Amino acid sequence: MENFAAVFIVIVLLIPLYAVLIWTYSEPEKSILFGKRWMFKEEPEPSQKAVRYTKFSSMTVMIGLPIIITSFLVDVHILRLTPVVLFLVLIIGAMFIFAKEDFS
């Protein structure tokens, strides 16, 4: 019964987080500038690399977060490495995004 309560609390707390992640993926320019528009006199334009990285990181977290939470709720020891793997995916993805040349 206590496992059901933990799962219920986690699901309820993840709903707003997933709403923010979906908004960040669908509107990366607005989410990058959220709360920072007052610092600029003119309308700022985020770079394409920043937009790509924002979309990549929000998608990675949307996929990786349930895996990480499941690994801690279920007693499978190999799944305990998922936070490290998610961190490495974010680092390697950032390297690929920032190393790519813009030819447009």
Salt bridges, closest charged atoms under 4 A:
GLU43 OE2 - ARG37 NH1 2.27
ASP75 OD1 - HIS77 NE2 3.97
ASP75 OD1 - ARG80 NH2 3.65
ASP102 OD1 - ARG52 NH1 3.38
